[in-house]
Amino acid sequence: MPVSANRVWRQLPIETRVAVCQIFWAQSKGTEKQFLIASLAKEKKLREVFVRKSSIERLVNWTAATLSFPDPIVDDLLKKYLLHEHRAVIVSFLDLLNIPHSEGMIEESFDFATLTNERVQEAARSLLASADRTGSELYMKYLVLQGGPWAGIEAVLPTGE
């Protein structure tokens, strides 16, 4: 079954979704929050003003309990979580591929065309065999969602999910 943003989101244990949401609501800017507020209001059939004025705890719980969001929201939630909780995994992967980066953020000048599918898959296999299996697997799924040179990672992800 192909990787999809909402499938990745739904597969996360509720404790992880809560942690993801706590990071999002603590770190996000106004426009990022507004997009999620609008989505939550629609999903919960509430007025946006009510959602906007809700406590952070309530927003975290509502977000974590919602199992379907537009892909850009899931992407943003996962990105913030991975950078906050699993930055070492990201750095390790980029180092395995000799991709220039600053604390896990790829330098804009990097030419992705230099990456071969074989190199990316080998680095993914290596990362998946590391100590942080959970973080590695989530990061690999996140990269698959990004497409491009990362699409081939799906072939090395564990099956049966």
Contact map, one row per residue, 1 for C-alpha under 8 A:
11100000000000000000000000000000000000000000000000000000000000000000000000000000000000000000000000000000000000000000000000000000000000000000000000000000000000000
11110000000000000000000000000000000000000000000000000000000000000000000000000000000000000000000000000000000000000000000000000000000000000000000000000000010000000
11111011000000000000000000000000000000000000000000000000000000000000000000000000000000000000000000000000000000000000000000000000000000000000100110000000010000000
01111111000000000000000000000000000000000000000000000000000000000000000000000000000000000000000000000000000000000000000000000000000000000000000010000000000000000
00111111100000000000000000000000000000000000000000000000000000000000001001100000000000000000000000000000000000000000000000000000000000000000010010000000000000000
00011111110000000000000000000000000000000000000000000000000000000011101001000000000000000000000000000000000000000000000000000000000000000000000000000000000000000
00111111111000000000000000000000000000000000000000000000000000000000000000000000000000000000000000000000000000000000000000000000000000000000000000000000000000000
00111111111100000000000000000000000000000000000000000000000000000000000000000000000000000000000000000000000000000000000000000000000000000100100000000000000000000
00001111111100001000000000000000000000000000000000000000000000000011000001000000000000000000000000000000000000000000000000000000000000000000000000000000000000000
00000111111110000000000000000000000000000000000000000000000000000011000000000000000000000000000000000000000000000000000000000000000000000000000000000000000000000
00000011111110000000000000000000000000000000000000000000000000000000000000000000000000000000000000000000000000000000000000000000000000000000000000000000000000000
00000001111111011000000000000000000000000000000000000000000000000000000000000000000000000000000000000000000000000000000000000000000000000000000000000000000000000
00000000011111111000000000000000000000000000000000000000000000000000000000000000000000000000000000000000000000000000000000000000000000000000000000000000000000000
00000000000111111100000000000000000000000000000000000000000000011000000000000000000000000000000000000000000000000000000000000000000000000000000000000000000000000
00000000000011111110000000000000000000000000000000000000000000000000000000000000000000000000000000000000000000000000000000000000000000000000000000000000000000000
00000000000111111111000000000000000000000000000000000000000000000000000000000000000000000000000000000000000000000000000000000000000000000000000000000000000000000
00000000100111111111100000000000000000000000000000000000000000010000000000000000000000000000000000000000000000000000000000000000000000000000000000000000000000000
00000000000001111111110000000000000000000000000000000000000110110000000000000000000000000000000000000000000000000000000000000000000000000000000000000000000000000
00000000000000111111111000000000000000000000000000000000000000000000000000000000100000000000000000000000000000000000000000000000000000000000000000000000000000000
00000000000000011111111100000000000000000000000000000000000000010000000000001101100000000000000000000000000000000000000000000000000000000000000000000000000000000
00000000000000001111111110000000000000000000000000000000000110110000000000001000000000000000000000000000000000000000000000000000000000000000000000000000000000000
00000000000000000111111111000000000000000000000000000000000100000000000000000000000000000000000000000000000000000000000000000000000000000000000000000000000000000
00000000000000000011111111100000000000000000000000000000000000000000000000000001100100000000000000000000000000000000000000000000000000000000000000000000000000000
00000000000000000001111111110000000000000000000000000000000000000000000000001001100000000000000000000000000000000000000000000000000000000000000000000000000000000
00000000000000000000111111110000100000000000000000000001001100000000000000000000000000000000000000000000000000000000000000000000000000000000000000000000000000000
00000000000000000000011111110000000000000000000000000000000000000000000000000000000000000000000000000000000000000000000000000000000000000000000000000000000000000
00000000000000000000001111111000000000000000000000000000000000000000000000000000000000000000000000000000000000000000000000000000000000000000000000000000000000000
00000000000000000000000111111101100000000000000000000000000000000000000000000000000000000000000000000000000000000000000000000000000000000000000000000000000000000
00000000000000000000000000111111100000000000000000000000000000000000000000000000000000000000000000000000000000000000000000000000000000000000000000000000000000000
00000000000000000000000000011111110000000000000000000000000000000000000000000000000000000000000000000000000000000000000000000000000000000000000000000000000000000
00000000000000000000000000001111111000000000000000000000000000000000000000000000000000000000000000000000000000000000000000000000000000000000000000000000000000000
00000000000000000000000000011111111100000000000000000000000000000000000000000000000000000000000000000000000000000000000000000000000000000000000000000000000000000
00000000000000000000000010011111111110000000000000000000000000000000000000000000000000000000000000000000000000000000000000000000000000000000000000000000000000000
00000000000000000000000000000111111111000000000000000000000000000000000000000000000000000000000000000000000000000000000000000000000000000000000000000000000000000
00000000000000000000000000000011111111100000000000000000000000000000000010000000000000000000000000000000000000000000000000000000000000000000000000000000000000000
00000000000000000000000000000001111111110000000000000000000000000000000010000000000000000000000000000000000000000000000000000000000000000000000000000000000000000
00000000000000000000000000000000111111111000000100110000000000000000000000000000000000000000000000000000000000000000000000000000000000000000000000000000000000000
00000000000000000000000000000000011111111100000100000000000000000000000000000000000000000000000000000000000000000000000000000000000000000000000000000000000000000
00000000000000000000000000000000001111111110000000000000000000000000110000000000000000000000000000000000000000000000000000000000000000000000000000000000000000000
00000000000000000000000000000000000111111111010000100000000001100100000000000000000000000000000000000000000000000000000000000000000000000000000000000000000000000
00000000000000000000000000000000000011111111111100100000000000000000000000000000000000000000000000000000000000000000000000000000000000000000000000000000000000000
00000000000000000000000000000000000001111111111000000000000000000000000000000000000000000000000000000000000000000000000000000000000000000000000000000000000000000
00000000000000000000000000000000000000111111110000000000000000000100000000000000000000000000000000000000000000000000000000000000000000000000000000000000000000000
00000000000000000000000000000000000000011111110000000000000000000000000000000000000000000000000000000000000000000000000000000000000000000000000000000000000000000
00000000000000000000000000000000000000001111111000000000000000000000000000000000000000000000000000000000000000000000000000000000000000000000000000000000000000000
00000000000000000000000000000000000000011111111101100000000000000000000000000000000000000000000000000000000000000000000000000000000000000000000000000000000000000
00000000000000000000000000000000000000001100111111100000000000000000000000000000000000000000000000000000000000000000000000000000000000000000000000000000000000000
00000000000000000000000000000000000011001000011111110000000000000000000000000000000000000000000000000000000000000000000000000000000000000000000000000000000000000
00000000000000000000000000000000000000000000001111111000000000000000000000000000000000000000000000000000000000000000000000000000000000000000000000000000000000000
00000000000000000000000000000000000000000000011111111100000000000000000000000000000000000000000000000000000000000000000000000000000000000000000000000000000000000
00000000000000000000000000000000000010011000011111111100001000000000000000000000000000000000000000000000000000000000000000000000000000000000000000000000000000000
00000000000000000000000000000000000010000000000111111100000000000000000000000000000000000000000000000000000000000000000000000000000000000000000000000000000000000
00000000000000000000000000000000000000000000000011111110000000000000000000000000000000000000000000000000000000000000000000000000000000000000000000000000000000000
00000000000000000000000000000000000000000000000001111111011000000000000000000000000000000000000000000000000000000000000000000000000000000000000000000000000000000
00000000000000000000000000000000000000000000000000001111111000000000000000000000000000000000000000000000000000000000000000000000000000000000000000000000000000000
00000000000000000000000010000000000000000000000000000111111100000000000000000000000000000000000000000000000000000000000000000000000000000000000000000000000000000
00000000000000000000000000000000000000000000000000000011111110000000000000000000000000000000000000000000000000000000000000000000000000000000000000000000000000000
00000000000000000000000000000000000000000000000000000111111111000000000000000000000000000000000000000000000000000000000000000000000000000000000000000000000000000
00000000000000000000000010000000000000000000000000100111111111100000000000000000000000000000000000000000000000000000000000000000000000000000000000000000000000000
00000000000000000100110010000000000000000000000000000001111111110000000000000000000000000000000000000000000000000000000000000000000000000000000000000000000000000
00000000000000000100100000000000000000000000000000000000111111111000000000000000000000000000000000000000000000000000000000000000000000000000000000000000000000000
00000000000000000000000000000000000000010000000000000000011111111100000000000000000000000000000000000000000000000000000000000000000000000000000000000000000000000
00000000000000000100100000000000000000010000000000000000001111111100000000000000000000000000000000000000000000000000000000000000000000000000000000000000000000000
00000000000001001101100000000000000000000000000000000000000111111110000000000000000000000000000000000000000000000000000000000000000000000000000000000000000000000
00000000000001000000000000000000000000000000000000000000000011111110000000000000000000000000000000000000000000000000000000000000000000000000000000000000000000000
00000000000000000000000000000000000000010010000000000000000001111111100000000000000000000000000000000000000000000000000000000000000000000000000000000000000000000
00000100110000000000000000000000000000000000000000000000000000011111100000000000000000000000000000000000000000000000000000000000000000000000000000000000000000000
00000100110000000000000000000000000000000000000000000000000000000111110000000000000000000000000000000000000000000000000000000000000000000000000000000000000000000
00000100000000000000000000000000000000100000000000000000000000000111111011000000000000000000000000000000000000000000000000000000000000000000000000000000000000000
00000000000000000000000000000000000000100000000000000000000000000001111111000000000000000000000000000000000000000000000000000000000000000000000000000000000000000
00001100000000000000000000000000000000000000000000000000000000000000111111100000000000000000000000000000000000000000000000000000000000000000000000000000000000000
00000000000000000000000000000000000000000000000000000000000000000000011111110000000000000000000000000000000000000000000000000000000000000000000000000000000000000
00000000000000000000000000000000001100000000000000000000000000000000111111111000000000000000000000000000000000000000000000000000000000000000000000000000000000000
00001100100000000000000000000000000000000000000000000000000000000000111111111100000000000000000000000000000000000000000000000000000000000000000000000000000000000
00001000000000000000000000000000000000000000000000000000000000000000001111111110000000000000000000000000000000000000000000000000000000000000010000000000000000000
00000000000000000000000000000000000000000000000000000000000000000000000111111111000000000000000000000000000000000000000000000000000000000000000000000000000000000
00000000000000000001100100000000000000000000000000000000000000000000000011111111100000000000000000000000000000000000000000000000000000000000000000000000000000000
00000000000000000001000000000000000000000000000000000000000000000000000001111111110000000000000000000000000000000000000000000000000000000000010000000000000000000
00000000000000000000000000000000000000000000000000000000000000000000000000111111111000000000000000000000000000000000000000000000000000000000010000000000000000000
00000000000000000001001100000000000000000000000000000000000000000000000000011111111100000000000000000000000000000000000000000000000000000000000000000000000000000
00000000000000000011001100000000000000000000000000000000000000000000000000001111111111000000000000000000000000000000000000000000000000000000000000000000000000000
00000000000000000000000000000000000000000000000000000000000000000000000000000111111111100100000000000000000000000000000000000000000000100010000000000000000000000
00000000000000000000000000000000000000000000000000000000000000000000000000000011111111100100000000000001000000000000000000000000000000000000000000000000000000000
00000000000000000000001000000000000000000000000000000000000000000000000000000001111111100000000000000000000000000000000000000000000000000000000000000000000000000
00000000000000000000000000000000000000000000000000000000000000000000000000000000111111100000000000000000000000000000000000000000000000000000000000000000000000000
00000000000000000000000000000000000000000000000000000000000000000000000000000000111111111100000000000000000000000000000000000000000000100000000000000000000000000
00000000000000000000000000000000000000000000000000000000000000000000000000000000011111111110000000000011000000000000000000000000000000000000000000000000000000000
00000000000000000000000000000000000000000000000000000000000000000000000000000000000001111111000000000001000000000000000000000000000000000000000000000000000000000
00000000000000000000000000000000000000000000000000000000000000000000000000000000000001111111100000000000000000000000000000000010000100110010000000000000000000000
00000000000000000000000000000000000000000000000000000000000000000000000000000000011001111111110000000001000000000000000000000000000000000010000000000000000000000
00000000000000000000000000000000000000000000000000000000000000000000000000000000000000111111111000001011000000000000000000000000000000000000000000000000000000000
00000000000000000000000000000000000000000000000000000000000000000000000000000000000000011111111100000000000000000000000000000010000000000000000000000000000000000
00000000000000000000000000000000000000000000000000000000000000000000000000000000000000001111111110000000000000000000000000110010000000000000000000000000000000000
00000000000000000000000000000000000000000000000000000000000000000000000000000000000000000111111111111001000000000000000000000000000000000000000000000000000000000
00000000000000000000000000000000000000000000000000000000000000000000000000000000000000000011111111110000000000000000000000000000000000000000000000000000000000000
00000000000000000000000000000000000000000000000000000000000000000000000000000000000000000001111111100000000000000000000000100000000000000000000000000000000000000
00000000000000000000000000000000000000000000000000000000000000000000000000000000000000000000111111100000000000000000001100100000000000000000000000000000000000000
00000000000000000000000000000000000000000000000000000000000000000000000000000000000000000000011111110000000000000000000000000000000000000000000000000000000000000
00000000000000000000000000000000000000000000000000000000000000000000000000000000000000000000011111111000010001000000000000000000000000000000000000000000000000000
00000000000000000000000000000000000000000000000000000000000000000000000000000000000000000000011001111100011001000000000000000000000000000000000000000000000000000
00000000000000000000000000000000000000000000000000000000000000000000000000000000000000000010010000111111111000000000000000000000000000000000000000000000000000000
00000000000000000000000000000000000000000000000000000000000000000000000000000000000000000000000000011111111000000000000000000000000000000000000000000000000000000
00000000000000000000000000000000000000000000000000000000000000000000000000000000000000100010000000001111100000000000000000000000000000000000000000000000000000000
00000000000000000000000000000000000000000000000000000000000000000000000000000000001000110110010000001111110000000000000000000000000000000000000000000000000000000
00000000000000000000000000000000000000000000000000000000000000000000000000000000000000000000000000001111111000000000000000000000000000000000000000000000000000000
00000000000000000000000000000000000000000000000000000000000000000000000000000000000000000000000000111101111101000000000000000000000000000000000000000000000000000
00000000000000000000000000000000000000000000000000000000000000000000000000000000000000000000000000011100111111000000000000000000000000000000000000000000000000000
00000000000000000000000000000000000000000000000000000000000000000000000000000000000000000000000000000000011111000000000000000000000000000000000000000000000000000
00000000000000000000000000000000000000000000000000000000000000000000000000000000000000000000000000000000001111100000000000000000000000000000000000000000000000000
00000000000000000000000000000000000000000000000000000000000000000000000000000000000000000000000000110000011111110000000000000000000000000000000000000000000000000
00000000000000000000000000000000000000000000000000000000000000000000000000000000000000000000000000000000000011111100000000000000000000000000000000000000000000000
00000000000000000000000000000000000000000000000000000000000000000000000000000000000000000000000000000000000001111110000000000000000000000000000000001000000000000
00000000000000000000000000000000000000000000000000000000000000000000000000000000000000000000000000000000000000111111000000000000000000000000000000001000000000000
00000000000000000000000000000000000000000000000000000000000000000000000000000000000000000000000000000000000000111111000000000000000000000000000000000000000000000
00000000000000000000000000000000000000000000000000000000000000000000000000000000000000000000000000000000000000011111101100000000000000000000000000001000000000000
00000000000000000000000000000000000000000000000000000000000000000000000000000000000000000000000000000000000000001111111100000000000000000000000000001000000000000
00000000000000000000000000000000000000000000000000000000000000000000000000000000000000000000000000000000000000000011111110000000000000000000000000001101000000000
00000000000000000000000000000000000000000000000000000000000000000000000000000000000000000000000000000000000000000001111111000000000000000000000000000000000000000
00000000000000000000000000000000000000000000000000000000000000000000000000000000000000000000000010000000000000000011111111100000000000000000000000000000000000000
00000000000000000000000000000000000000000000000000000000000000000000000000000000000000000000000010000000000000000011111111110000000000000000000000001101100000000
00000000000000000000000000000000000000000000000000000000000000000000000000000000000000000000000000000000000000000000111111111000000000000000000000000001101100000
00000000000000000000000000000000000000000000000000000000000000000000000000000000000000000000000000000000000000000000011111111100000000000000000000000000000000000
00000000000000000000000000000000000000000000000000000000000000000000000000000000000000000000100110000000000000000000001111111110000000000000000000000000000000000
00000000000000000000000000000000000000000000000000000000000000000000000000000000000000000000100000000000000000000000000111111111000000000001000000000000100100000
00000000000000000000000000000000000000000000000000000000000000000000000000000000000000000000000000000000000000000000000011111111100000000000000000000000000100000
00000000000000000000000000000000000000000000000000000000000000000000000000000000000000000000000000000000000000000000000001111111110000000000000000000000000000000
00000000000000000000000000000000000000000000000000000000000000000000000000000000000000001001100000000000000000000000000000111111110010010000000000000000000000000
00000000000000000000000000000000000000000000000000000000000000000000000000000000000000000000000000000000000000000000000000011111110110011000000000000000000000000
00000000000000000000000000000000000000000000000000000000000000000000000000000000000000000000000000000000000000000000000000001111111010000000000000000000000000000
00000000000000000000000000000000000000000000000000000000000000000000000000000000000000000000000000000000000000000000000000000111111110010000000000000000000000000
00000000000000000000000000000000000000000000000000000000000000000000000000000000000000000000000000000000000000000000000000000000111110000000000000000000000000000
00000000000000000000000000000000000000000000000000000000000000000000000000000000000000001000000000000000000000000000000000000001011111110000000000000000000000000
00000000000000000000000000000000000000000000000000000000000000000000000000000000000000000000000000000000000000000000000000000011111111111000000000000000000000000
00000000000000000000000000000000000000000000000000000000000000000000000000000000000000000000000000000000000000000000000000000000000111111100000000000000000000000
00000000000000000000000000000000000000000000000000000000000000000000000000000000010001001000000000000000000000000000000000000000000111111110000000000000000000000
00000000000000000000000000000000000000000000000000000000000000000000000000000000000000001000000000000000000000000000000000000011010111111111000000000000000000000
00000000000000000000000000000000000000000000000000000000000000000000000000000000000000000000000000000000000000000000000000000001000011111111100000000000000010000
00000001000000000000000000000000000000000000000000000000000000000000000000000000000000000000000000000000000000000000000000000000000001111111110000000000000000000
00000000000000000000000000000000000000000000000000000000000000000000000000000000010000001100000000000000000000000000000000000000000000111111111000000000000000000
00000000000000000000000000000000000000000000000000000000000000000000000000000000000000000000000000000000000000000000000000010000000000011111111100000000110010000
00100001000000000000000000000000000000000000000000000000000000000000000000000000000000000000000000000000000000000000000000000000000000001111111110000000110010000
00001000000000000000000000000000000000000000000000000000000000000000000000100110000000000000000000000000000000000000000000000000000000000111111111000000000000000
00000000000000000000000000000000000000000000000000000000000000000000000000000000000000000000000000000000000000000000000000000000000000000011111111100110100000000
00100000000000000000000000000000000000000000000000000000000000000000000000000000000000000000000000000000000000000000000000000000000000000001111111100111110000000
00111000000000000000000000000000000000000000000000000000000000000000000000000000000000000000000000000000000000000000000000000000000000000000111111100010000000000
00000000000000000000000000000000000000000000000000000000000000000000000000000000000000000000000000000000000000000000000000000000000000000000011111110110000000000
00000000000000000000000000000000000000000000000000000000000000000000000000000000000000000000000000000000000000000000000000000000000000000000001111111110000000000
00000000000000000000000000000000000000000000000000000000000000000000000000000000000000000000000000000000000000000000000000000000000000000000000001111110000000000
00000000000000000000000000000000000000000000000000000000000000000000000000000000000000000000000000000000000000011011100100000000000000000000000000111111000000000
00000000000000000000000000000000000000000000000000000000000000000000000000000000000000000000000000000000000000000000100100000000000000000000001101111111100000000
00000000000000000000000000000000000000000000000000000000000000000000000000000000000000000000000000000000000000000000000000000000000000000000001111111111110000000
00000000000000000000000000000000000000000000000000000000000000000000000000000000000000000000000000000000000000000000100110000000000000000000000100001111111100000
00000000000000000000000000000000000000000000000000000000000000000000000000000000000000000000000000000000000000000000000110010000000000000001101100000111111110000
01100000000000000000000000000000000000000000000000000000000000000000000000000000000000000000000000000000000000000000000000000000000000000001100100000011111110000
00000000000000000000000000000000000000000000000000000000000000000000000000000000000000000000000000000000000000000000000010000000000000000000000000000001111110000
00000000000000000000000000000000000000000000000000000000000000000000000000000000000000000000000000000000000000000000000010011000000000000000000000000001111111000
00000000000000000000000000000000000000000000000000000000000000000000000000000000000000000000000000000000000000000000000000000000000000001001100000000000111111100
00000000000000000000000000000000000000000000000000000000000000000000000000000000000000000000000000000000000000000000000000000000000000000000000000000000000111111
00000000000000000000000000000000000000000000000000000000000000000000000000000000000000000000000000000000000000000000000000000000000000000000000000000000000011111
00000000000000000000000000000000000000000000000000000000000000000000000000000000000000000000000000000000000000000000000000000000000000000000000000000000000001111
00000000000000000000000000000000000000000000000000000000000000000000000000000000000000000000000000000000000000000000000000000000000000000000000000000000000001111
